[in-house]
């Protein structure tokens, strides 16, 4: 089913265990912890196949704390690199201060590992369900409310690769809403560009819904969610 709610800005969050692992890795790499972290998307097909790996991204942090010039230096799988890049672009860091003045931080490198222990219990449960001959996901028409009420939405970050573009882009993401209302295992169905797809998937992983129900019982369901990317100047002119 498709769903297009009003988007709002909010801070993204990740599972506690996954966050601690990532913070430890960043400290080892000399990367400051983000003050506004973003979730890391484990690529759907690779998670389903049990494929593990890593990606290394290089970036700068500007005087406002945003990552700039994010590039993938190395990745064991292309999708790992794109997911890691999208996460860093969506985050905000504490600017470095020198003599009380914010300065640019350059040449930072971050290795991001994709291992099964990065998945929370909800994602693991959905992977187990997907591997069954007949996964038990409620159909849209079976839900008591369609769509489930949205409790929290995070607006996707406009990809840096599209800055300067005047055209509107979009992505359609399929995800599982588990029985607690959390988004699990976002999968890119279509996207104007790869970066749009990963930016949308990264944002959706932080969304929360009221638990979907069928005949009053909490259930898991699949949803397809379209997201639009309006160039920042056009968005500002429209007052969004």
C-alpha positions in Angstrom: 0.0 0.0 0.0 1.1 3.6 -0.5 1.2 6.3 2.0 2.3 10.0 1.8 2.1 11.8 5.1 3.2 15.3 5.9 6.9 15.3 6.6 8.4 16.9 9.7 11.9 17.4 11.0 13.1 15.3 14.0 16.2 13.8 15.4 16.8 10.2 14.2 17.6 7.5 16.6 19.1 4.0 16.5 19.1 0.9 18.7 21.2 1.3 21.8 23.5 -1.5 21.1 24.1 -0.5 17.5 24.7 3.1 18.6 27.4 2.1 21.1 29.2 0.0 18.5 29.2 2.8 16.0 30.3 5.4 18.6 33.2 3.2 19.6 34.3 2.8 16.0 34.1 6.5 15.4 36.2 7.3 18.4 38.8 4.9 17.2 38.8 6.7 13.8 39.0 10.1 15.4 35.5 11.1 14.2 33.5 13.2 16.7 30.2 11.7 17.8 27.2 13.2 16.1 24.9 15.4 18.2 22.1 14.5 15.8 22.7 10.8 14.8 21.0 9.0 12.0 20.2 5.3 11.7 22.2 3.0 9.5 20.3 1.1 6.9 21.4 -2.5 6.5 20.7 -3.2 2.8 17.6 -5.4 2.5 19.0 -8.1 0.1 22.3 -8.3 2.0 20.5 -8.6 5.4 18.3 -11.3 4.0 21.3 -13.2 2.6 23.2 -12.8 5.9 26.0 -11.0 4.1 28.3 -9.0 6.3 30.9 -6.4 5.4 32.1 -2.8 5.7 32.4 0.5 4.1 34.8 3.4 4.6 33.6 7.0 3.9 35.6 10.2 3.8 34.1 13.6 4.6 34.6 17.1 6.0 32.6 18.7 8.8 31.7 22.4 8.1 31.4 25.1 10.7 27.8 24.4 11.3 28.5 20.7 12.0 27.2 19.2 8.7 29.1 16.6 6.8 30.3 17.8 3.4 31.9 16.1 0.4 31.0 12.6 1.6 32.6 10.0 -0.6 32.9 6.2 -0.4 36.5 5.3 -0.2 36.0 1.5 -0.1 33.2 -1.0 0.4 32.9 -4.7 0.4 29.5 -4.3 -1.3 28.3 -1.2 -3.3 25.2 -1.1 -1.2 27.2 -0.9 2.0 29.0 2.2 0.7 25.7 3.9 -0.3 24.1 3.2 3.0 27.1 4.5 5.0 27.2 7.6 2.9 23.5 8.3 3.4 23.9 7.9 7.2 26.8 10.4 7.4 25.0 12.9 5.2 22.0 12.8 7.4 23.9 13.5 10.7 25.0 16.7 12.4 28.2 16.9 14.4 29.5 19.4 17.0 31.7 21.9 15.2 35.3 22.0 16.2 36.2 25.2 18.1 39.5 26.9 17.9 39.9 30.1 20.0 36.2 30.1 20.4 35.5 30.0 16.6 34.1 27.2 14.7 36.5 25.8 12.0 36.2 23.3 9.2 37.3 19.7 9.9 38.7 18.0 6.8 39.9 14.6 5.7 37.9 12.6 8.2 37.5 8.9 7.6 34.9 6.5 9.1 34.8 2.8 8.7 31.2 1.5 9.1 30.8 -2.3 9.7 27.7 -4.2 8.7 27.4 -7.2 11.0 24.3 -9.1 12.2 24.8 -7.7 15.7 24.0 -4.3 14.3 20.4 -5.4 13.7 18.0 -5.0 16.6 15.6 -7.7 17.9 12.8 -6.3 15.8 14.8 -6.5 12.5 16.0 -10.0 13.4 12.4 -11.1 14.0 11.3 -9.7 10.6 14.2 -11.4 8.8 13.2 -14.7 10.4 9.6 -14.2 9.3 10.7 -13.3 5.7 12.5 -16.6 5.5 9.4 -18.7 6.1 7.6 -20.2 3.1 4.6 -18.0 3.9 5.6 -14.9 5.9 2.8 -13.7 8.3 2.3 -10.1 7.3 -1.2 -8.6 7.5 -2.5 -7.3 4.1 -3.5 -3.7 3.9 -7.2 -4.5 3.6 -7.1 -6.5 6.8 -5.8 -3.7 9.0 -8.2 -1.9 11.4 -6.8 1.5 10.3 -5.2 2.2 6.9 -2.6 3.4 7.2 -1.6 3.1 10.9 -1.4 6.5 12.6 2.0 8.1 12.1 3.6 9.2 15.4 7.0 10.4 14.3 8.4 11.3 10.9 11.9 12.4 9.9 12.3 14.4 6.7 15.0 12.9 4.4 18.1 14.9 3.8 18.4 16.3 0.3 21.3 14.4 -1.2 24.5 16.5 -1.7 25.0 15.0 -5.2 21.8 16.8 -6.2 22.6 20.3 -4.8 22.2 22.8 -7.5 19.5 20.7 -9.2 16.2 22.5 -10.0 14.2 19.3 -10.6 12.1 17.5 -8.1 13.1 13.9 -7.3 11.4 11.0 -5.6 11.8 7.6 -4.1 9.4 4.8 -3.2 10.5 2.7 -0.2 8.9 -0.6 0.9 9.3 -1.3 4.6 7.9 -3.5 7.3 5.9 -1.9 10.1 6.3 -4.4 13.0 3.8 -5.1 15.7 5.2 -2.3 17.9 4.9 0.3 15.1 8.6 0.5 14.3 9.9 0.6 10.7 12.1 -2.4 9.8 14.2 -3.4 6.8 13.5 -0.5 4.4 14.0 -1.5 0.7 14.3 0.8 -2.2 11.6 0.0 -4.8 12.3 2.9 -7.2 14.2 6.2 -7.0 15.1 9.0 -9.3 18.8 8.5 -8.2 20.5 6.0 -5.9 21.3 8.8 -3.4 17.6 9.7 -3.2 16.7 6.1 -2.5 19.2 5.7 0.3 18.4 9.1 1.8 14.7 8.1 1.9 15.4 4.7 3.4 17.7 6.3 6.1 14.9 8.7 7.1 12.2 6.1 7.1 14.1 3.8 9.5 13.5 6.5 12.2 9.8 6.7 11.6 7.3 5.4 14.1 3.7 4.4 13.7 1.0 3.4 16.1 1.1 -0.4 16.2 -0.9 -1.8 13.2 -3.7 -4.0 14.3 -6.0 -6.7 12.7 -9.2 -7.4 14.6 -7.7 -5.5 17.6 -4.5 -7.6 17.6 -1.0 -6.0 16.9 0.4 -7.4 13.7 3.2 -6.7 11.3 2.5 -5.3 7.8 4.3 -4.1 4.7 3.9 -0.6 3.4 5.2 1.3 0.3 5.9 4.9 1.1 6.7 7.6 -1.6 8.9 10.5 -0.6 9.6 13.6 -2.6 12.9 15.6 -2.7 12.3 19.3 -3.4 15.5 21.4 -4.1 16.3 23.5 -0.9 15.8 26.8 -2.7 12.4 25.8 -4.1 11.4 24.4 -0.7 12.3 27.6 1.1 10.4 29.7 -1.5 7.3 27.5 -0.8 7.7 27.9 2.9 8.0 24.2 3.7 
